Amino acid sequence: MLANILLGSIIFGYAGFAFYKHIQKSKQGKCAACAVKNACKNEAVCTSSITDKK
């Protein structure tokens, strides 16, 4: 019983943490949260917006 409560709190805790990080990253905007923002040559055009187009 105690193991189930512990496991459940770990799972819900991590889900809450991941949700919080997602919200914080989405508030930064597309280019600010981009993983390759340091490799961008032109900050006006985000690299991820170029790769999103097919």
mmCIF file of the N, C-alpha and C atoms, coordinates in Angstrom:
data_MODEL
# 
_entry.id   MODEL 
# 
loop_
_atom_site.group_PDB 
_atom_site.id 
_atom_site.type_symbol 
_atom_site.label_atom_id 
_atom_site.label_alt_id 
_atom_site.label_comp_id 
_atom_site.label_asym_id 
_atom_site.label_entity_id 
_atom_site.label_seq_id 
_atom_site.pdbx_PDB_ins_code 
_atom_site.Cartn_x 
_atom_site.Cartn_y 
_atom_site.Cartn_z 
_atom_site.occupancy 
_atom_site.B_iso_or_equiv 
_atom_site.pdbx_formal_charge 
_atom_site.auth_seq_id 
_atom_site.auth_comp_id 
_atom_site.auth_asym_id 
_atom_site.auth_atom_id 
_atom_site.pdbx_PDB_model_num 
ATOM 1   N N  . MET A 1 1  ? 0.831  -1.197 0.000   1.00 0.00 ? 1  MET A N  1 
ATOM 2   C CA . MET A 1 1  ? 0.000  0.000  0.000   1.00 0.00 ? 1  MET A CA 1 
ATOM 3   C C  . MET A 1 1  ? 0.871  1.256  0.000   1.00 0.00 ? 1  MET A C  1 
ATOM 4   N N  . LEU A 1 2  ? 1.880  1.258  0.840   1.00 0.00 ? 2  LEU A N  1 
ATOM 5   C CA . LEU A 1 2  ? 2.774  2.401  0.915   1.00 0.00 ? 2  LEU A CA 1 
ATOM 6   C C  . LEU A 1 2  ? 3.568  2.562  -0.383  1.00 0.00 ? 2  LEU A C  1 
ATOM 7   N N  . ALA A 1 3  ? 3.946  1.444  -0.980  1.00 0.00 ? 3  ALA A N  1 
ATOM 8   C CA . ALA A 1 3  ? 4.685  1.494  -2.240  1.00 0.00 ? 3  ALA A CA 1 
ATOM 9   C C  . ALA A 1 3  ? 3.818  2.073  -3.355  1.00 0.00 ? 3  ALA A C  1 
ATOM 10  N N  . ASN A 1 4  ? 2.541  1.738  -3.369  1.00 0.00 ? 4  ASN A N  1 
ATOM 11  C CA . ASN A 1 4  ? 1.621  2.283  -4.375  1.00 0.00 ? 4  ASN A CA 1 
ATOM 12  C C  . ASN A 1 4  ? 1.467  3.791  -4.227  1.00 0.00 ? 4  ASN A C  1 
ATOM 13  N N  . ILE A 1 5  ? 1.362  4.258  -3.011  1.00 0.00 ? 5  ILE A N  1 
ATOM 14  C CA . ILE A 1 5  ? 1.239  5.693  -2.761  1.00 0.00 ? 5  ILE A CA 1 
ATOM 15  C C  . ILE A 1 5  ? 2.522  6.412  -3.174  1.00 0.00 ? 5  ILE A C  1 
ATOM 16  N N  . LEU A 1 6  ? 3.656  5.837  -2.839  1.00 0.00 ? 6  LEU A N  1 
ATOM 17  C CA . LEU A 1 6  ? 4.937  6.421  -3.197  1.00 0.00 ? 6  LEU A CA 1 
ATOM 18  C C  . LEU A 1 6  ? 5.119  6.459  -4.716  1.00 0.00 ? 6  LEU A C  1 
ATOM 19  N N  . LEU A 1 7  ? 4.811  5.364  -5.366  1.00 0.00 ? 7  LEU A N  1 
ATOM 20  C CA . LEU A 1 7  ? 4.932  5.299  -6.816  1.00 0.00 ? 7  LEU A CA 1 
ATOM 21  C C  . LEU A 1 7  ? 3.967  6.272  -7.498  1.00 0.00 ? 7  LEU A C  1 
ATOM 22  N N  . GLY A 1 8  ? 2.756  6.349  -7.010  1.00 0.00 ? 8  GLY A N  1 
ATOM 23  C CA . GLY A 1 8  ? 1.775  7.284  -7.563  1.00 0.00 ? 8  GLY A CA 1 
ATOM 24  C C  . GLY A 1 8  ? 2.200  8.726  -7.380  1.00 0.00 ? 8  GLY A C  1 
ATOM 25  N N  . SER A 1 9  ? 2.749  9.065  -6.224  1.00 0.00 ? 9  SER A N  1 
ATOM 26  C CA . SER A 1 9  ? 3.196  10.441 -6.004  1.00 0.00 ? 9  SER A CA 1 
ATOM 27  C C  . SER A 1 9  ? 4.400  10.779 -6.871  1.00 0.00 ? 9  SER A C  1 
ATOM 28  N N  . ILE A 1 10 ? 5.273  9.821  -7.129  1.00 0.00 ? 10 ILE A N  1 
ATOM 29  C CA . ILE A 1 10 ? 6.415  10.057 -8.019  1.00 0.00 ? 10 ILE A CA 1 
ATOM 30  C C  . ILE A 1 10 ? 5.927  10.305 -9.445  1.00 0.00 ? 10 ILE A C  1 
ATOM 31  N N  . ILE A 1 11 ? 4.998  9.494  -9.907  1.00 0.00 ? 11 ILE A N  1 
ATOM 32  C CA . ILE A 1 11 ? 4.468  9.637  -11.265 1.00 0.00 ? 11 ILE A CA 1 
ATOM 33  C C  . ILE A 1 11 ? 3.754  10.978 -11.428 1.00 0.00 ? 11 ILE A C  1 
ATOM 34  N N  . PHE A 1 12 ? 2.861  11.318 -10.501 1.00 0.00 ? 12 PHE A N  1 
ATOM 35  C CA . PHE A 1 12 ? 2.131  12.577 -10.598 1.00 0.00 ? 12 PHE A CA 1 
ATOM 36  C C  . PHE A 1 12 ? 3.050  13.769 -10.381 1.00 0.00 ? 12 PHE A C  1 
ATOM 37  N N  . GLY A 1 13 ? 4.059  13.624 -9.544  1.00 0.00 ? 13 GLY A N  1 
ATOM 38  C CA . GLY A 1 13 ? 5.027  14.696 -9.343  1.00 0.00 ? 13 GLY A CA 1 
ATOM 39  C C  . GLY A 1 13 ? 5.813  14.983 -10.603 1.00 0.00 ? 13 GLY A C  1 
ATOM 40  N N  . TYR A 1 14 ? 6.268  13.936 -11.280 1.00 0.00 ? 14 TYR A N  1 
ATOM 41  C CA . TYR A 1 14 ? 7.011  14.122 -12.523 1.00 0.00 ? 14 TYR A CA 1 
ATOM 42  C C  . TYR A 1 14 ? 6.113  14.692 -13.622 1.00 0.00 ? 14 TYR A C  1 
ATOM 43  N N  . ALA A 1 15 ? 4.874  14.242 -13.678 1.00 0.00 ? 15 ALA A N  1 
ATOM 44  C CA . ALA A 1 15 ? 3.943  14.771 -14.676 1.00 0.00 ? 15 ALA A CA 1 
ATOM 45  C C  . ALA A 1 15 ? 3.700  16.260 -14.434 1.00 0.00 ? 15 ALA A C  1 
ATOM 46  N N  . GLY A 1 16 ? 3.553  16.650 -13.188 1.00 0.00 ? 16 GLY A N  1 
ATOM 47  C CA . GLY A 1 16 ? 3.387  18.065 -12.858 1.00 0.00 ? 16 GLY A CA 1 
ATOM 48  C C  . GLY A 1 16 ? 4.617  18.877 -13.221 1.00 0.00 ? 16 GLY A C  1 
ATOM 49  N N  . PHE A 1 17 ? 5.794  18.335 -12.941 1.00 0.00 ? 17 PHE A N  1 
ATOM 50  C CA . PHE A 1 17 ? 7.043  19.003 -13.281 1.00 0.00 ? 17 PHE A CA 1 
ATOM 51  C C  . PHE A 1 17 ? 7.187  19.168 -14.794 1.00 0.00 ? 17 PHE A C  1 
ATOM 52  N N  . ALA A 1 18 ? 6.882  18.131 -15.557 1.00 0.00 ? 18 ALA A N  1 
ATOM 53  C CA . ALA A 1 18 ? 6.982  18.199 -17.015 1.00 0.00 ? 18 ALA A CA 1 
ATOM 54  C C  . ALA A 1 18 ? 5.975  19.211 -17.573 1.00 0.00 ? 18 ALA A C  1 
ATOM 55  N N  . PHE A 1 19 ? 4.771  19.236 -17.023 1.00 0.00 ? 19 PHE A N  1 
ATOM 56  C CA . PHE A 1 19 ? 3.757  20.196 -17.449 1.00 0.00 ? 19 PHE A CA 1 
ATOM 57  C C  . PHE A 1 19 ? 4.208  21.621 -17.151 1.00 0.00 ? 19 PHE A C  1 
ATOM 58  N N  . TYR A 1 20 ? 4.778  21.855 -15.974 1.00 0.00 ? 20 TYR A N  1 
ATOM 59  C CA . TYR A 1 20 ? 5.281  23.167 -15.591 1.00 0.00 ? 20 TYR A CA 1 
ATOM 60  C C  . TYR A 1 20 ? 6.396  23.623 -16.532 1.00 0.00 ? 20 TYR A C  1 
ATOM 61  N N  . LYS A 1 21 ? 7.340  22.744 -16.834 1.00 0.00 ? 21 LYS A N  1 
ATOM 62  C CA . LYS A 1 21 ? 8.438  23.088 -17.736 1.00 0.00 ? 21 LYS A CA 1 
ATOM 63  C C  . LYS A 1 21 ? 7.918  23.390 -19.141 1.00 0.00 ? 21 LYS A C  1 
ATOM 64  N N  . HIS A 1 22 ? 6.922  22.652 -19.597 1.00 0.00 ? 22 HIS A N  1 
ATOM 65  C CA . HIS A 1 22 ? 6.328  22.888 -20.908 1.00 0.00 ? 22 HIS A CA 1 
ATOM 66  C C  . HIS A 1 22 ? 5.679  24.268 -20.967 1.00 0.00 ? 22 HIS A C  1 
ATOM 67  N N  . ILE A 1 23 ? 4.949  24.637 -19.933 1.00 0.00 ? 23 ILE A N  1 
ATOM 68  C CA . ILE A 1 23 ? 4.295  25.944 -19.884 1.00 0.00 ? 23 ILE A CA 1 
ATOM 69  C C  . ILE A 1 23 ? 5.336  27.054 -19.858 1.00 0.00 ? 23 ILE A C  1 
ATOM 70  N N  . GLN A 1 24 ? 6.388  26.898 -19.065 1.00 0.00 ? 24 GLN A N  1 
ATOM 71  C CA . GLN A 1 24 ? 7.418  27.916 -18.986 1.00 0.00 ? 24 GLN A CA 1 
ATOM 72  C C  . GLN A 1 24 ? 8.142  28.087 -20.315 1.00 0.00 ? 24 GLN A C  1 
ATOM 73  N N  . LYS A 1 25 ? 8.397  26.987 -21.004 1.00 0.00 ? 25 LYS A N  1 
ATOM 74  C CA . LYS A 1 25 ? 9.084  27.055 -22.286 1.00 0.00 ? 25 LYS A CA 1 
ATOM 75  C C  . LYS A 1 25 ? 8.189  27.678 -23.354 1.00 0.00 ? 25 LYS A C  1 
ATOM 76  N N  . SER A 1 26 ? 6.896  27.398 -23.303 1.00 0.00 ? 26 SER A N  1 
ATOM 77  C CA . SER A 1 26 ? 5.984  27.962 -24.295 1.00 0.00 ? 26 SER A CA 1 
ATOM 78  C C  . SER A 1 26 ? 5.789  29.457 -24.093 1.00 0.00 ? 26 SER A C  1 
ATOM 79  N N  . LYS A 1 27 ? 5.973  29.957 -22.880 1.00 0.00 ? 27 LYS A N  1 
ATOM 80  C CA . LYS A 1 27 ? 5.863  31.386 -22.610 1.00 0.00 ? 27 LYS A CA 1 
ATOM 81  C C  . LYS A 1 27 ? 7.032  32.160 -23.218 1.00 0.00 ? 27 LYS A C  1 
ATOM 82  N N  . GLN A 1 28 ? 8.165  31.497 -23.456 1.00 0.00 ? 28 GLN A N  1 
ATOM 83  C CA . GLN A 1 28 ? 9.344  32.163 -23.997 1.00 0.00 ? 28 GLN A CA 1 
ATOM 84  C C  . GLN A 1 28 ? 9.181  32.526 -25.465 1.00 0.00 ? 28 GLN A C  1 
ATOM 85  N N  . GLY A 1 29 ? 8.346  31.827 -26.156 1.00 0.00 ? 29 GLY A N  1 
ATOM 86  C CA . GLY A 1 29 ? 8.185  32.060 -27.582 1.00 0.00 ? 29 GLY A CA 1 
ATOM 87  C C  . GLY A 1 29 ? 8.930  31.009 -28.369 1.00 0.00 ? 29 GLY A C  1 
ATOM 88  N N  . LYS A 1 30 ? 8.700  31.009 -29.672 1.00 0.00 ? 30 LYS A N  1 
ATOM 89  C CA . LYS A 1 30 ? 9.240  29.948 -30.511 1.00 0.00 ? 30 LYS A CA 1 
ATOM 90  C C  . LYS A 1 30 ? 10.758 29.990 -30.599 1.00 0.00 ? 30 LYS A C  1 
ATOM 91  N N  . CYS A 1 31 ? 11.338 31.137 -30.894 1.00 0.00 ? 31 CYS A N  1 
ATOM 92  C CA . CYS A 1 31 ? 12.790 31.206 -31.091 1.00 0.00 ? 31 CYS A CA 1 
ATOM 93  C C  . CYS A 1 31 ? 13.552 31.189 -29.768 1.00 0.00 ? 31 CYS A C  1 
ATOM 94  N N  . ALA A 1 32 ? 12.997 31.768 -28.724 1.00 0.00 ? 32 ALA A N  1 
ATOM 95  C CA . ALA A 1 32 ? 13.692 31.794 -27.441 1.00 0.00 ? 32 ALA A CA 1 
ATOM 96  C C  . ALA A 1 32 ? 13.797 30.403 -26.832 1.00 0.00 ? 32 ALA A C  1 
ATOM 97  N N  . ALA A 1 33 ? 12.824 29.552 -27.096 1.00 0.00 ? 33 ALA A N  1 
ATOM 98  C CA . ALA A 1 33 ? 12.825 28.211 -26.543 1.00 0.00 ? 33 ALA A CA 1 
ATOM 99  C C  . ALA A 1 33 ? 13.451 27.192 -27.473 1.00 0.00 ? 33 ALA A C  1 
ATOM 100 N N  . CYS A 1 34 ? 13.930 27.626 -28.628 1.00 0.00 ? 34 CYS A N  1 
ATOM 101 C CA . CYS A 1 34 ? 14.496 26.720 -29.629 1.00 0.00 ? 34 CYS A CA 1 
ATOM 102 C C  . CYS A 1 34 ? 15.774 26.085 -29.103 1.00 0.00 ? 34 CYS A C  1 
ATOM 103 N N  . ALA A 1 35 ? 15.946 24.816 -29.353 1.00 0.00 ? 35 ALA A N  1 
ATOM 104 C CA . ALA A 1 35 ? 17.123 24.102 -28.867 1.00 0.00 ? 35 ALA A CA 1 
ATOM 105 C C  . ALA A 1 35 ? 18.392 24.511 -29.598 1.00 0.00 ? 35 ALA A C  1 
ATOM 106 N N  . VAL A 1 36 ? 18.278 24.995 -30.820 1.00 0.00 ? 36 VAL A N  1 
ATOM 107 C CA . VAL A 1 36 ? 19.445 25.383 -31.611 1.00 0.00 ? 36 VAL A CA 1 
ATOM 108 C C  . VAL A 1 36 ? 19.523 26.898 -31.789 1.00 0.00 ? 36 VAL A C  1 
ATOM 109 N N  . LYS A 1 37 ? 19.021 27.662 -30.825 1.00 0.00 ? 37 LYS A N  1 
ATOM 110 C CA . LYS A 1 37 ? 18.986 29.111 -30.965 1.00 0.00 ? 37 LYS A CA 1 
ATOM 111 C C  . LYS A 1 37 ? 20.381 29.723 -31.046 1.00 0.00 ? 37 LYS A C  1 
ATOM 112 N N  . ASN A 1 38 ? 21.382 29.078 -30.466 1.00 0.00 ? 38 ASN A N  1 
ATOM 113 C CA . ASN A 1 38 ? 22.739 29.609 -30.530 1.00 0.00 ? 38 ASN A CA 1 
ATOM 114 C C  . ASN A 1 38 ? 23.354 29.427 -31.917 1.00 0.00 ? 38 ASN A C  1 
ATOM 115 N N  . ALA A 1 39 ? 22.840 28.509 -32.703 1.00 0.00 ? 39 ALA A N  1 
ATOM 116 C CA . ALA A 1 39 ? 23.364 28.257 -34.040 1.00 0.00 ? 39 ALA A CA 1 
ATOM 117 C C  . ALA A 1 39 ? 22.673 29.117 -35.103 1.00 0.00 ? 39 ALA A C  1 
ATOM 118 N N  . CYS A 1 40 ? 21.648 29.853 -34.728 1.00 0.00 ? 40 CYS A N  1 
ATOM 119 C CA . CYS A 1 40 ? 20.936 30.704 -35.687 1.00 0.00 ? 40 CYS A CA 1 
ATOM 120 C C  . CYS A 1 40 ? 21.823 31.861 -36.113 1.00 0.00 ? 40 CYS A C  1 
ATOM 121 N N  . LYS A 1 41 ? 21.914 32.082 -37.416 1.00 0.00 ? 41 LYS A N  1 
ATOM 122 C CA . LYS A 1 41 ? 22.698 33.200 -37.940 1.00 0.00 ? 41 LYS A CA 1 
ATOM 123 C C  . LYS A 1 41 ? 21.858 34.463 -37.992 1.00 0.00 ? 41 LYS A C  1 
ATOM 124 N N  . ASN A 1 42 ? 20.585 34.310 -38.252 1.00 0.00 ? 42 ASN A N  1 
ATOM 125 C CA . ASN A 1 42 ? 19.679 35.441 -38.348 1.00 0.00 ? 42 ASN A CA 1 
ATOM 126 C C  . ASN A 1 42 ? 18.608 35.271 -37.282 1.00 0.00 ? 42 ASN A C  1 
ATOM 127 N N  . GLU A 1 43 ? 18.645 36.124 -36.262 1.00 0.00 ? 43 GLU A N  1 
ATOM 128 C CA . GLU A 1 43 ? 17.691 35.978 -35.163 1.00 0.00 ? 43 GLU A CA 1 
ATOM 129 C C  . GLU A 1 43 ? 16.274 36.343 -35.569 1.00 0.00 ? 43 GLU A C  1 
ATOM 130 N N  . ALA A 1 44 ? 16.121 37.088 -36.659 1.00 0.00 ? 44 ALA A N  1 
ATOM 131 C CA . ALA A 1 44 ? 14.781 37.468 -37.120 1.00 0.00 ? 44 ALA A CA 1 
ATOM 132 C C  . ALA A 1 44 ? 14.044 36.268 -37.699 1.00 0.00 ? 44 ALA A C  1 
ATOM 133 N N  . VAL A 1 45 ? 14.792 35.301 -38.223 1.00 0.00 ? 45 VAL A N  1 
ATOM 134 C CA . VAL A 1 45 ? 14.190 34.094 -38.794 1.00 0.00 ? 45 VAL A CA 1 
ATOM 135 C C  . VAL A 1 45 ? 14.636 32.915 -37.942 1.00 0.00 ? 45 VAL A C  1 
ATOM 136 N N  . CYS A 1 46 ? 13.697 32.300 -37.301 1.00 0.00 ? 46 CYS A N  1 
ATOM 137 C CA . CYS A 1 46 ? 14.020 31.173 -36.429 1.00 0.00 ? 46 CYS A CA 1 
ATOM 138 C C  . CYS A 1 46 ? 14.289 29.924 -37.260 1.00 0.00 ? 46 CYS A C  1 
ATOM 139 N N  . THR A 1 47 ? 15.308 29.169 -36.889 1.00 0.00 ? 47 THR A N  1 
ATOM 140 C CA . THR A 1 47 ? 15.676 27.961 -37.618 1.00 0.00 ? 47 THR A CA 1 
ATOM 141 C C  . THR A 1 47 ? 14.552 26.933 -37.592 1.00 0.00 ? 47 THR A C  1 
ATOM 142 N N  . SER A 1 48 ? 13.860 26.829 -36.441 1.00 0.00 ? 48 SER A N  1 
ATOM 143 C CA . SER A 1 48 ? 12.811 25.817 -36.342 1.00 0.00 ? 48 SER A CA 1 
ATOM 144 C C  . SER A 1 48 ? 11.639 26.132 -37.264 1.00 0.00 ? 48 SER A C  1 
ATOM 145 N N  . SER A 1 49 ? 11.393 27.410 -37.560 1.00 0.00 ? 49 SER A N  1 
ATOM 146 C CA . SER A 1 49 ? 10.295 27.739 -38.468 1.00 0.00 ? 49 SER A CA 1 
ATOM 147 C C  . SER A 1 49 ? 10.641 27.352 -39.899 1.00 0.00 ? 49 SER A C  1 
ATOM 148 N N  . ILE A 1 50 ? 11.938 27.337 -40.218 1.00 0.00 ? 50 ILE A N  1 
ATOM 149 C CA . ILE A 1 50 ? 12.360 26.932 -41.546 1.00 0.00 ? 50 ILE A CA 1 
ATOM 150 C C  . ILE A 1 50 ? 12.234 25.418 -41.703 1.00 0.00 ? 50 ILE A C  1 
ATOM 151 N N  . THR A 1 51 ? 12.587 24.675 -40.652 1.00 0.00 ? 51 THR A N  1 
ATOM 152 C CA . THR A 1 51 ? 12.527 23.207 -40.740 1.00 0.00 ? 51 THR A CA 1 
ATOM 153 C C  . THR A 1 51 ? 11.112 22.680 -40.608 1.00 0.00 ? 51 THR A C  1 
ATOM 154 N N  . ASP A 1 52 ? 10.182 23.495 -40.061 1.00 0.00 ? 52 ASP A N  1 
ATOM 155 C CA . ASP A 1 52 ? 8.797  23.057 -39.932 1.00 0.00 ? 52 ASP A CA 1 
ATOM 156 C C  . ASP A 1 52 ? 8.088  22.993 -41.279 1.00 0.00 ? 52 ASP A C  1 
ATOM 157 N N  . LYS A 1 53 ? 8.519  23.812 -42.232 1.00 0.00 ? 53 LYS A N  1 
ATOM 158 C CA . LYS A 1 53 ? 7.878  23.824 -43.545 1.00 0.00 ? 53 LYS A CA 1 
ATOM 159 C C  . LYS A 1 53 ? 8.302  22.618 -44.353 1.00 0.00 ? 53 LYS A C  1 
ATOM 160 N N  . LYS A 1 54 ? 7.333  21.964 -44.990 1.00 0.00 ? 54 LYS A N  1 
ATOM 161 C CA . LYS A 1 54 ? 7.643  20.771 -45.771 1.00 0.00 ? 54 LYS A CA 1 
ATOM 162 C C  . LYS A 1 54 ? 7.426  21.030 -47.236 1.00 0.00 ? 54 LYS A C  1 
# 
